[in-house]
Structures are given as structure tokens and as C-alpha cells.
Amino acid sequence: MVAASRQQQRRLRRGTALLGAAAAVSGALFCRSSLGFAETAESLKEEVQKVAQIWQQPHQLRIVGSKLEVDSVSQGAEQWQLRITEAGKGAGRPAAFAAREDGGATVYGVNFDSATSAHKPRIGKRVQLSLAGDEDDTDVTVNIEGINGNHFAASGNSDSIVYDGSFGAEKALGRGVTGLYSLDIKKRSGDEGLLPGWYQNSLGLRHSSKVGDLKVSVHQPSPGSDSAKPEFEAVLRGKLRGLGDKGSKVLSGDPEYILRADEEGVSARMRAPGRVGSSFGFDVEGGSEPQVTGYVEWAGQREVAKGLSLSSDAKVVAKSDNVKLHPIGLGATADLAELLPGVADAGSSVTMRARYEIGSETPAVSATAKLNKKKLANLKLTASTNLDSSGNAATGVQLSASDRGVDVAYEVSSNDKNGLRQAGEVKLPPTTVGAYTARATGRFYQGEEHGSKPRLQLGVEYEGSANVKGRQLQVGGESAGYDSGRRLLDSVGKPWTSPELKKAKNSAAALRKRIESEYGEGRRWLRK
């Protein structure tokens, strides 16, 4: 049994090597067919060398345990990521990582969010931490959220440290009235020392009744404002209860309203849901020159025959000086499973949509066709085309099929901006090797980012389990025996960048932008 297994593994390795060599020859001929004999021979030599340099091929490895997951992606020494993630399901789970992008510096980091972790914080209701650094500098971002608007957040590196914090409290005063208080502080870029250079106090009252929810708040003038007067706001939100029943021939529910008063004036808003997909309402903006805006909109769909439905939508907005008709939408949907049950399975449809704005030369038109056929190699086909009012066109086709262990997928798209893009994939039937299953794969990509020549990859996927000191681990991954390119690609065939590094950078950028604003988190809580 052991000898047979070893012989089978040797055959698999030989087959993979022959497959890679064949791919190298085919890739060279496919990509360089217009070259002369000498240049073609040199190209063949380069392609065959790529097969021998296995470390230069793209590789993915995944090891899953009961508490942690380890995964890596790489292509050579200049493009890689190693990540340790908390075991579980869903995106955004806590992770520690090391990565290198396109030959740059090696970066180490951590992304943690208690909302997606099994480990909940002892202080606050949510804790977020992002860290990313190399040998020269490190960016650290932390955000701690508590109840009643209490929070603290900071982001820092060797150049600057910024932070904001808020304290909030509420107390029931009786008769449905609640008192609110918040204090916001910020240390922003440009502030000297570690003490905050921005602060704001806010007071508020909240009252709930059958009429609605009333909230009144007074805020200390913003430090960046030239005014010394306090800022105030009063908001009453509610429903005209019972009006929906009394006007049931026109209304499908009670109208909702918002009355607001602040230092800039008084405003009002009312929204009423109507019958058969309609709604209407108005906005009133106070001030020295009050403005009234009303609107009526309708969106509906009706089945005109079995498997065939029509839809339309329109909106009219009227102001004191003009009336505007928004683009009109018309649509039609055909359920092919209902209309052609012997040809199409459930989920098959044809949808057409048009939207026209008065004054435009042409309407914007889109059409999508979906065909599912289980008996025809589990075929799933989607074709779409779009034409906007300016004449810009985009088309695309997606196809997948599976039969006797062979999976095939193909996608092509074209638009005026990016030109032609296409990608294809073939997976052969799996083969069992010991405790693992393996299957040969082939992919190609063509698009602007790959240059004038298609990108060709041939390799193997594997999946299995291993017992390490009594612990069962799930192991899987993918390795290419041949790749005509040298830039690591992501799952959709575009140049790879570290998702964890991007997440850490985005967290720091979003927090710094919030700290630079003139609103604090305590004031936001008090106004909710």
C-alpha cells in the first residue's frame, strides 16, 4: 500500500512537471508566434526556466485549526503575505500579518475588531485596533467605544499623534424627560504637546410622548468658529397617528414628520407612503427667504402575463420657481423558467431596463439575460449590455459549467474605458493521493493590466487533513507549476495588494479625517 502510494505520488509529480513544460512551450508559442526562429527559441528557453524556478510561481496555503487559521499567498520573495486569523466564519476576523508588496519593505501588522471576534472587551462595548509598521516607522490606531457616547480613539506614528475622546451621560428627570450631557476633546495635527487643543461641551433634553420624540440640545461654540454664541437645535420627530387609517384610500400608512429649529432657522419635513407604490411629501426651509419643496414619486411592478412583468418609476419635484421631472424608468422582466420550462431552469430570466431624462438625445438602456440548465452540464450563463445616455457602452458575459468532475468558467467584458478583459478557468477531476485530493487547474487572463499578451497559469489545487500531535488540521491550497507572468494576482485576476495592510491604512485614514472635523462623537450621540 505504501509503495503504491509513493509510486502514485511520483507519477503525479512527473505529470505536473510534464504539464508545466508543455505549458511553457504552449505559452511561448501562443504569446510569441510572430517572432523569428532565433527569438522563438530564446523565448522557449525562458518559459521552460520558469517551470524550474518553482519559488517564482504563485502559491497559496491554508491551514485551519480549532482556534487559529494560517494562510499565505506568495509569488517570489517580493510579493507575499503571511496571516494568522482567529478561526471562525465571516469576514473581518482578527488577524496578525506580515506582507511585502511589489518589492517594497516588509510590513508587519495587526487588525482586531471585537465585533467580529469571540473575545469581547472588558471595557467598553467595542474595541478596534490596527497596527502596521516596517523597520522605519509604525502606524497604530485604536478605537474604544462605550455606552452613552463614551469613547476614545487615537492614531499615531513617529511624525504625529492625534486623538479624540468623549464623555456622555444621561439622567432621568421625571415625567418622561431625560437630561443629557457630553464633552468632546480632540488633539489634532498641528497641536503642540499632548494636551487637547479642541473641546466642546453640550447639554440636552429628551422627551417622548404620543405626539413624538422631542430633543433639545445646546452646544458650546465650535472652537473653529468665529461666533461666540452657543449653538442650539430642537428636533421633534413623530407620526400623524391614525391619519393612515382615515385616508386609507390614498395612504398605506401614517405620515412621518420632522420639525427642526436651530440658529440658522426653522425647517420641516413630511413623508407620506401612498398606495400602489406611490409616496409624496414636502420640505420647508426657513430663513430670510423660506423655500418650499414638494415631491411625488411612484414605483410599481405588475405581472401582465404568466412569467412576464412590467415596471416603471417616476419622480416629480416642485420648488417655488420650477418643476422638475426626474428621469423616467421603464422595465420588463421575463421569467424563462415559466415561459420555457423545458429549456430553462429556475433563476433564468431576461430583464430590460430603460431610463430617459427629458432633454437627453438617447435613453440609458440595459439588458441582462440569465440561463440556468442543470441537465446541460449545470450550465449557468449571464450576458449583459449597458448603454448610457452619453453613448458609452459596456458588455459582459459570464459562463460556468460542471460535468463529470470537470469545472469550466469563463468571463469576458468590454467597455470604452478599459477595453477588452477576459478570464477563463478549467479544473480537471480530483485525484486522491493519500489523505489529500488534488486537481489540475488552468487559468488565463487578458486585460490592460497584463499588457498585450494573455497571462497563462497551470497548476494544482489540493485539500486534505493532517493530524499533528493529536490535533486535526485542515490543509488546503494551490500552487502553479507554470505562470507566464511574474506579478502576483488576486482572486479576480488583478494585481495583488495586501488586503490586511490596506485595511490598517484605511482605518488610520478614516480616524484622522474624523478627528479633523468640527464634530465630536459625544455631540453626535447627544443629537441622535
Disulfide bonds with the S-S distance in Angstrom:
none
